[in-house]
């Protein structure tokens, strides 16, 4: 048993322009990078146990320094939401901050 997370991948150029074709190409490449060359599935198709995601993406992003890789994660716990940006071996981890509006009687309908 282990903790599963649903990962999604987006790929951007240095001007933060979304690159759909690069996303499609890198989904399987990243899976093979992590799991081995004979891997025939994507880590981004279903909930997966990918405990080394941060370290793997630091290493992988060094191979493609012209891209910004964004991985979004949704874990098993209801508040486990995050995004991670990787570029040329560097990483920015962004956990979600869930907030609720204050009570406002004027908004009652």
ABEGO torsion letter per residue (X at the ends): XBBBBBBBBBBBBAAGBBBAAAAAAAAAAAAAAAAEAABABBAAABBBBBAAAAAAAAAAAAABAABBBBBBBBBABAABBBBBBBBGGBBBBBBBBBBBBBBBAAABX
